[in-house]
């Protein structure tokens, strides 16, 4: 799932948001506990104007990781 997550991240940074969504949904379906993917999925959905879906993804992320925040994500070493 980490390698597949890399695919989702690569598509996101290349601004291929539809592909990010496709990979993100696949990863979550197979490994629902891998929360990193939810961040990319939510951001890609928001870029595509699918804000309600993005909110649902974030709500699920916060259920799984209640301490998740933009501040913590921005301060992460991974870029």
N, C-alpha and C positions, 0 to 999 in steps of 0.2 A: 504493500500500500504506500510505502514511502516513495518508491520509484514512480508509481502512478500519480502520487501527489505532486511530484516534480513536474510531470507532464502538465497537470492542471496549472501549476504556478508558471511554467514556461509560456503556456498559452495566454495566461492572464497578462504577463509582462509584455507579451507581443501584441496585446490588445485584440486577441482573438477570443472574445468573450463567449460566443456561442460554444466554442470548443471547450473553454473553461467550464461552462455549465455542464456540457456532456460528460467530461471527465469527472467533475466534482460529483455529479449525481451517481455515476457508476461507483466511485470510491465509497461514497456514503452508503450506497446500497449493499456493498460487500463488506465494508468495515465501518459500521456506524459510530464506533467510538473514536475514530481518527478525526479530531476536531479541527486540526489545521486546515483541512480541506474546506470546512464550512466557512472559513474567513474568505477564501478565494471565491467560493461559490456565491456567497452573499454579495461581495463586491462586484463580481461579474454580472449578477442579476441586476444590481443597481445601475451599472453602466448601460445595460440593455433597456432600462426603464421599467423593469419588472420589480418595482419597489415592494409591493405586498409580498411577493415570494421571498425577496431578500430579508424582509422583516421576519418571516417565518423561520428562515434558516438561522438568523441571529437569535431568535427566541429559543430555538433548540440548542444552539451553542451555549447560551447562558444557562440553560437547564443543566447541561453537562459540565460546564465550567463557569460557575457563578462569579468568579473573580475576573473573568475575561473583560478587557476594555481596550479601547483604541490606544490609550496611553501606554498600556503594557505591550501592546502589539508594536507600537512605534519604537519602544525602547529595546525591543528584541535585537539580538545581534544579527539575525538572518535578514538579509535584504536581497 
